[in-house]
Amino acid sequence: MPAGARGLYRPGDSPVHALPAHCKLVAVFGFVLVVVATPREAVWAFGAHAALLAAVAATARLTPGFVLRRMLIELPFVTFALLLPFLAEGSRVTWLGLSLSESGLWSAWNILAKGTIGVAASVLLAATTELRDVLLGLQRLRLPPLLVQIAAFMLRYADVISDELRRMRVARESRGFTARGVRQWGVLAKTAGALFIRCYERGERVHLAMLSRGYTGTAPVIDRLTAGRATWARAAALPATALVACVLGWTL
């Protein structure tokens, strides 16, 4: 597992961990679709969606701090959403002496609510499912094999590329180079080009090594685990309950 992904997965023996990866992938995908379809005016419905995720996190024995720290990735989107009330046009409202756009406030709420819930669902999926199982789950869901292989190789060699970049950085610094301004951008651009060439050459060597071991363009399916109706029913509990809140949000 790549170093950047080791901190995402939290080993455990909870019922959420025990669910097959392809069931969790379908459940999270369906849940996110329901959240996106929820009307922004139904504020209480988003509270229900968040409560569902909190229940899943509690079942998986994940602490709030663990989840919240990994949700910091959405901070750029939060910043963009907070600017909308000031930049959007339309009718204005005054709050604490600030003139805010009413449509911008609704848009900011829509982005924050749906984006935060979607990121939280992804964090819970990553925290309870190993990357290898995610790839196997994508295979079981009949995702195009080429896409699965690209994702597998990307994850497999992420650390290799990082180590190559680290060695190049050490070589630069050992020769007295320090990136302090625009003048050093040329050297950094050449470094990026050299890294691309090295990665391309390494990829060719890996491909030749795979061909010499019988690779024919498709990876073997290592695991053919199937899920019964009871397993699918447990996985469907999350999107099904969220769908009820979504429907009520449209009708009430």
Phi, psi and omega in degrees: 000134179300152183300324181291341182261349182295327180282350180278320185274134177242106182301147179186172180237030181284166176300330178290318177298326185285341179296140176300149185298320183292329176292318179292324178297315179295319181296314181293319179298315178296320179297316180295321177299319179295318179298317180295325181282349181290132180295141184293336180287339181276075184299321181297330181295322178291328173297322177294318178299316179296323178295324177297316178294323177297322178294320177296317180297320178294320178296323180278000180060044176256130181284152177303322180297320179299315182289316184295323180297325181276353175269359180295347180297340182272005182304319177301323179289326176296318179299316178298317181296323181291340179276341184301317180300335180271334187260333184289157179261180180110191181297145185248151173232152181252129180218119181055038179081001180259138177267113185242145178281131180294316178294326177294324177296316179294321179294319178297316177299318181299315181292314183296313184294307184289321179294316181295317180293320178296317178295319179298319178297320178294321179297318179295321177297313181293328182284340184245004183223125176290152181299322178299319179291327177298316179295319177296323177296321177296324176296317180294331179275008175066034171295145180312126184305326181296320179294321179295319180294320178299316179296320180296315180292323179298315179291322183294321188253012177298318179292326179297315179294320179298319178294322177297317178294323179295318179296321178294323178294318178297320179296321179295313183292329178292343177260013174087012182276136174219125180281105184244347183190194184295330183298334181271358182296328178299318179294319179294324177295319177295325176297316178298319178296316179296322178296320178299316181295317179297319179294321179296316179295319178296321178299320177296319179295319178296319180296318178296321178296322179292319178298323180290345179255015174095013180291131183242011179109349178229139178274144179292147176279110187283324188232128179246038180298135177243159181243137179277181182296322180296321179294316178295325179295319178295319180291327182282351182299321182294302181294329181293316178294321178295325179296324178299314179296322179295315180297317177296326178295327178280330187267328183282000000 
